[in-house]
Amino acid sequence: MVGSGAERADAVPELARGLAALEPDDLAEGSLLLPLGLSLWLRRAGAGLEEAPALLLGVRRAVLAASALDRSTEPVPLLAGEPRTVVLHLAVYLDGLITRAAASIGATRDEIVGRALPD
């Protein structure tokens, strides 16, 4: 099932809010929260694993634009490997980016995401 572009665009803020709400234990080895959360988000967005990296990179662009981080020094995620692994690694990268972006403007993780991707 592939959703419309509008469905996918509507799901991006939901994903970003979910990433902002992650706790360190949620990313611990063996935790299923991140893979299950990503799976739910993809299903709601009507997107497949092949489309997910582009949507996640859209979150990256929005968060960087809302922050005081220097884009030229922010690492660019490596998108190599099987699609599931790429999506998981990109989500972990975004978790760290949200923390760095929030700190750059003295905001919380929720605030930077709200600023980057308003409803």
Steps between C-alpha positions, in 0.01 A plus 500: 500500500651828393344815636461830323761770525272688738472198732878465505551872563247493785684209661839675509421727800356196680826313445709796615291537818546129565875531461505802732320296766757219500683426823855358508366156600284499187817482289666229710601178330209259507233770534224459246351845549686669212445227238134463596446875509658541157291215364182662632598838357574350156167321501311817596688694234426238238872493427737212443855450618625633168329837557585534868857636463380793289230580756749474788745724316215752472481498879877556507472803271217651704675449834825649368313801362331560837826477694813706539717208387750554220377285212849481353632322810201277568572142393310365202363155580632207299213325324656165417380150574167327501199736518393398853847569638526832317167617647594394853843666482350817356245513784778462759695778326189723510461434871848644555440786258182601683697515826780709343253729322300561818815583695612741228201727567442422867182307432359162595488214251124551464543873442757461221279247323197728537701786358636289214174329407199696629161331476 
